[in-house]
């Protein structure tokens, strides 16, 4: 009887390994997917961006002012567009 019990125990262990070998690739893919999602949030362009918006108010960085040369160039361009 003792030999049969040992063989039965070995077969049960093989079934558990089979279940484990099926679960391992799934676990690996879940870990890879989780790391990819975490890495997406670490992109440089995603850092320090505004998450709460105030409707009707621009909350970005202040634009640089135009030089006098740029203003004159715009005036000349717009003068040709008047009807």
Z-matrix of the N, CA and C atoms (Angstrom, degrees):
N
C 1 1.441
C 2 1.516 1 111.43
N 3 1.279 2 114.78 1 -35.53
C 4 1.444 3 118.77 2 -176.38
C 5 1.534 4 110.93 3 -60.94
N 6 1.301 5 119.83 4 -39.49
C 7 1.463 6 123.32 5 179.40
C 8 1.516 7 110.58 6 -63.49
N 9 1.319 8 117.62 7 -40.38
C 10 1.463 9 120.77 8 179.87
C 11 1.522 10 111.32 9 -66.28
N 12 1.323 11 116.36 10 -38.41
C 13 1.465 12 119.00 11 -179.98
C 14 1.523 13 110.46 12 -64.98
N 15 1.319 14 115.84 13 -39.18
C 16 1.457 15 119.09 14 -179.93
C 17 1.523 16 110.41 15 -66.11
N 18 1.321 17 117.33 16 -41.25
C 19 1.460 18 120.28 17 179.57
C 20 1.521 19 110.31 18 -65.01
N 21 1.313 20 117.15 19 -39.66
C 22 1.465 21 120.83 20 179.26
C 23 1.509 22 111.07 21 -64.51
N 24 1.332 23 115.72 22 -39.65
C 25 1.455 24 119.87 23 178.55
C 26 1.515 25 111.19 24 -64.47
N 27 1.324 26 116.55 25 -36.82
C 28 1.460 27 120.70 26 178.98
C 29 1.521 28 111.29 27 -66.34
N 30 1.307 29 117.21 28 -38.21
C 31 1.462 30 120.75 29 -179.84
C 32 1.519 31 110.38 30 -68.17
N 33 1.321 32 116.97 31 -38.73
C 34 1.462 33 120.06 32 178.54
C 35 1.527 34 109.74 33 -65.18
N 36 1.326 35 115.86 34 -37.51
C 37 1.460 36 119.84 35 177.89
C 38 1.523 37 110.84 36 -65.16
N 39 1.321 38 117.77 37 -36.05
C 40 1.459 39 121.43 38 179.07
C 41 1.530 40 110.61 39 -66.50
N 42 1.321 41 116.97 40 -36.96
C 43 1.462 42 120.34 41 178.48
C 44 1.519 43 109.88 42 -65.87
N 45 1.328 44 116.93 43 -41.37
C 46 1.458 45 120.33 44 178.83
C 47 1.522 46 110.58 45 -64.02
N 48 1.327 47 117.71 46 -40.11
C 49 1.453 48 120.38 47 177.51
C 50 1.518 49 110.48 48 -64.32
N 51 1.305 50 117.16 49 -38.65
C 52 1.455 51 120.92 50 179.25
C 53 1.525 52 110.73 51 -62.08
N 54 1.336 53 116.13 52 -43.61
C 55 1.462 54 119.43 53 176.80
C 56 1.527 55 110.39 54 -64.00
N 57 1.303 56 116.73 55 -38.19
C 58 1.460 57 121.23 56 -179.26
C 59 1.520 58 110.51 57 -67.48
N 60 1.326 59 116.71 58 -40.32
C 61 1.459 60 119.30 59 -179.77
C 62 1.522 61 111.22 60 -68.41
N 63 1.313 62 118.36 61 -26.79
C 64 1.461 63 121.14 62 174.65
C 65 1.521 64 111.14 63 -74.31
N 66 1.303 65 116.86 64 -36.48
C 67 1.459 66 121.31 65 -177.47
C 68 1.526 67 112.04 66 -76.45
N 69 1.314 68 118.49 67 -28.22
C 70 1.461 69 121.79 68 -176.35
C 71 1.534 70 112.71 69 -61.44
N 72 1.335 71 121.03 70 -49.35
C 73 1.468 72 119.39 71 178.74
C 74 1.534 73 112.71 72 -62.68
N 75 1.313 74 116.43 73 -35.95
C 76 1.465 75 119.91 74 177.93
C 77 1.515 76 109.77 75 -64.16
N 78 1.314 77 116.43 76 -43.98
C 79 1.461 78 120.75 77 178.69
C 80 1.524 79 111.22 78 -63.14
N 81 1.314 80 116.85 79 -40.70
C 82 1.470 81 120.88 80 178.65
C 83 1.525 82 110.17 81 -61.95
N 84 1.324 83 117.98 82 -44.65
C 85 1.468 84 120.84 83 179.58
C 86 1.524 85 111.51 84 -66.16
N 87 1.314 86 117.12 85 -36.54
C 88 1.461 87 119.40 86 177.12
C 89 1.530 88 111.33 87 -65.26
N 90 1.320 89 116.20 88 -40.08
C 91 1.465 90 120.16 89 177.75
C 92 1.527 91 110.36 90 -65.05
N 93 1.333 92 117.20 91 -43.65
C 94 1.468 93 120.83 92 178.67
C 95 1.520 94 110.66 93 -62.20
N 96 1.326 95 117.45 94 -44.06
C 97 1.467 96 120.82 95 178.59
C 98 1.523 97 110.91 96 -63.25
N 99 1.311 98 117.56 97 -41.71
C 100 1.461 99 121.31 98 178.35
C 101 1.516 100 111.83 99 -62.59
N 102 1.318 101 117.13 100 -43.23
C 103 1.463 102 120.92 101 178.28
C 104 1.527 103 111.24 102 -64.97
N 105 1.326 104 116.95 103 -37.66
C 106 1.471 105 120.20 104 178.54
C 107 1.527 106 110.77 105 -64.87
N 108 1.317 107 116.85 106 -40.84
C 109 1.464 108 120.55 107 178.63
C 110 1.518 109 110.84 108 -65.82
N 111 1.302 110 116.82 109 -41.86
C 112 1.468 111 120.98 110 178.60
C 113 1.523 112 110.16 111 -65.25
N 114 1.327 113 117.06 112 -41.06
C 115 1.467 114 120.91 113 -178.87
C 116 1.524 115 111.04 114 -65.80
N 117 1.333 116 118.14 115 -31.64
C 118 1.469 117 120.81 116 178.12
C 119 1.517 118 110.93 117 -60.13
N 120 1.299 119 118.22 118 -38.05
C 121 1.456 120 121.77 119 -179.31
C 122 1.515 121 113.42 120 -75.03
N 123 1.313 122 117.30 121 -7.19
C 124 1.461 123 121.11 122 -177.76
C 125 1.520 124 112.76 123 -98.81
N 126 1.331 125 118.45 124 2.72
C 127 1.455 126 119.58 125 179.96
C 128 1.518 127 109.79 126 -62.60
N 129 1.313 128 115.98 127 146.99
C 130 1.456 129 121.13 128 -175.78
C 131 1.524 130 111.76 129 -62.63
N 132 1.332 131 117.61 130 -37.98
C 133 1.461 132 119.45 131 -178.82
C 134 1.531 133 112.55 132 -73.11
N 135 1.317 134 117.96 133 -11.15
C 136 1.457 135 121.47 134 177.55
C 137 1.527 136 112.31 135 -90.74
N 138 1.329 137 117.12 136 -11.46
C 139 1.454 138 120.67 137 -176.54
C 140 1.527 139 110.99 138 -78.56
N 141 1.307 140 116.28 139 143.20
C 142 1.466 141 124.58 140 175.21
C 143 1.528 142 113.56 141 55.86
N 144 1.313 143 116.82 142 30.11
C 145 1.460 144 118.20 143 177.42
C 146 1.528 145 109.51 144 -90.59
N 147 1.301 146 115.80 145 154.94
C 148 1.448 147 122.67 146 -177.05
C 149 1.528 148 110.15 147 -71.27
N 150 1.313 149 117.36 148 129.53
C 151 1.456 150 121.28 149 -178.88
C 152 1.519 151 112.82 150 -109.85
N 153 1.325 152 117.07 151 -21.06
C 154 1.460 153 121.22 152 -179.82
C 155 1.526 154 107.40 153 -116.27
N 156 1.325 155 116.32 154 123.30
C 157 1.454 156 121.50 155 -174.84
C 158 1.523 157 110.57 156 -105.38
N 159 1.321 158 115.85 157 144.51
C 160 1.457 159 122.97 158 175.26
C 161 1.523 160 106.23 159 -108.29
N 162 1.321 161 117.64 160 112.19
C 163 1.450 162 123.03 161 -173.58
C 164 1.528 163 111.15 162 -56.01
N 165 1.331 164 115.41 163 129.23
C 166 1.451 165 121.14 164 176.58
C 167 1.519 166 114.91 165 82.83
N 168 1.320 167 117.90 166 2.88
C 169 1.461 168 120.96 167 -178.50
C 170 1.520 169 109.26 168 -123.67
N 171 1.344 170 115.83 169 126.05
C 172 1.461 171 120.20 170 175.55
C 173 1.511 172 108.52 171 -79.52
N 174 1.325 173 116.04 172 122.45
C 175 1.453 174 120.28 173 -175.99
C 176 1.522 175 112.15 174 -113.98
N 177 1.330 176 116.47 175 16.05
C 178 1.455 177 120.00 176 179.20
C 179 1.513 178 111.49 177 -81.83
N 180 1.316 179 115.11 178 -172.73
C 181 1.445 180 119.93 179 -179.53
C 182 1.524 181 110.28 180 -71.68
N 183 1.311 182 116.24 181 149.98
C 184 1.461 183 123.13 182 -179.96
C 185 1.523 184 109.44 183 -66.64
N 186 1.331 185 116.81 184 136.01
C 187 1.457 186 121.05 185 176.25
C 188 1.520 187 110.32 186 -74.39
N 189 1.317 188 115.24 187 152.76
C 190 1.454 189 119.83 188 175.52
C 191 1.526 190 108.69 189 -76.55
N 192 1.318 191 116.76 190 146.77
C 193 1.459 192 120.82 191 179.02
C 194 1.516 193 111.58 192 -72.47
N 195 1.335 194 116.07 193 158.66
C 196 1.456 195 121.40 194 178.39
C 197 1.526 196 109.76 195 -84.78
N 198 1.326 197 114.45 196 147.93
C 199 1.459 198 118.74 197 175.47
C 200 1.527 199 108.75 198 -79.57
N 201 1.320 200 117.28 199 166.36
C 202 1.463 201 121.09 200 178.46
C 203 1.522 202 110.96 201 -61.74
N 204 1.321 203 117.59 202 -35.84
C 205 1.467 204 121.24 203 178.26
C 206 1.525 205 110.43 204 -63.59
N 207 1.319 206 117.72 205 -41.86
C 208 1.462 207 121.29 206 179.69
C 209 1.525 208 110.72 207 -66.69
N 210 1.337 209 116.93 208 -40.15
C 211 1.467 210 120.78 209 178.81
C 212 1.520 211 109.77 210 -64.16
N 213 1.345 212 118.59 211 -44.01
C 214 1.463 213 121.83 212 178.61
C 215 1.525 214 111.18 213 -62.55
N 216 1.335 215 117.27 214 -41.43
C 217 1.467 216 120.79 215 178.62
C 218 1.526 217 110.63 216 -62.59
N 219 1.316 218 117.48 217 -40.13
C 220 1.475 219 120.55 218 178.06
C 221 1.518 220 111.21 219 -66.98
N 222 1.335 221 117.36 220 -39.04
C 223 1.468 222 120.75 221 177.87
C 224 1.528 223 110.58 222 -62.46
N 225 1.322 224 116.92 223 -41.77
C 226 1.460 225 120.68 224 -179.92
C 227 1.534 226 110.62 225 -65.97
N 228 1.321 227 117.08 226 -40.65
C 229 1.464 228 120.13 227 178.78
C 230 1.510 229 111.63 228 -66.11
N 231 1.333 230 116.71 229 -40.72
C 232 1.471 231 119.55 230 -177.61
C 233 1.527 232 110.85 231 -75.07
N 234 1.324 233 118.78 232 -25.73
C 235 1.473 234 120.97 233 179.25
C 236 1.524 235 110.55 234 -63.70
N 237 1.309 236 118.32 235 -34.81
C 238 1.454 237 122.13 236 179.11
C 239 1.527 238 112.64 237 -75.19
N 240 1.321 239 119.08 238 -10.34
C 241 1.463 240 121.82 239 -177.68
C 242 1.519 241 113.22 240 -99.83
N 243 1.345 242 117.54 241 -2.06
C 244 1.471 243 119.58 242 -179.30
C 245 1.521 244 109.39 243 -74.26
N 246 1.332 245 116.03 244 142.81
C 247 1.451 246 121.47 245 -179.20
C 248 1.490 247 110.76 246 -107.35
